[in-house]
C-alpha cells in the first residue's frame, strides 16, 4: 500500500507536450478503471493505454495511487464547477435540487471512471484523505447556498446537513448507474423525495 508521502505527483506540468502527456495518462486511467477496476489496474497498463513508456509515466507519478490522486483532484474540480453552475436561482430550491441531481447522475453514467473512482476513494486508505477533502469542499458550498432557502443555524450545522445529503446521494447513485432507464427514474424519484423531505424538515422549524 502506498504511503501518504508517496501520493504527490513528481511533476505538475501546466502547458505544452508534458501537460498533454499527463492528460492522456489521466484519461487512460479513467477508462481502465471502468474496464478492469482498481485491483487489476497497474502503471504498466496505464502507460500502454496512454501510449507512453512506463519510464515516462514515472517521471510524473511514482505509483498508481499517485495517478489516482491526480485524477481525484480533477474530479473534485469538476464537482465544484458543477455545484457553482447548478446552485443558481431556479424559482425555488426544488428546481435547484433537481438540476443538481440530474447533473450528478449524468456524471456517474457518462464520465469515464467517475463512479469507479468515487468507490475507490471511499474505500482505499491512502486516498481517503482526498475523498474527505472533496466532500468537505462540496459541503461548504451547499451550506452557503441553503441560507437563501431560509435555512439558518451555525455554519457547522449547515455543513453537517450538507454532508448528510451528499452521503445519501453517494449511496444511491451507484445503484442508479447499474439500473436500466425505468429503474433509474424510480431510484432518482425516491432520492429526490428523501432529500426534499430532509430540507423541508429544516424549513418547518
Protein Blocks (a to p, Z undefined) as FASTA:
>chain_A
ZZfklmpcfbdcfedjklmmmmmmmmmmmmmmmmnojmlpcfklmmmmnopafklmmmmm
gbfklmmmmmmmmmmmmmmmmmmmmmccehiamlmmmmmmmmmmmmmmmmghklmmmmmm
mmmmklmmmmmmmmmmmmmmmmmmmmmnopgcjfklmmmmmmmmmmmmmmmmmmmmmpcf
klmmmmmmmmmmmmmmmmmmmmmZZ
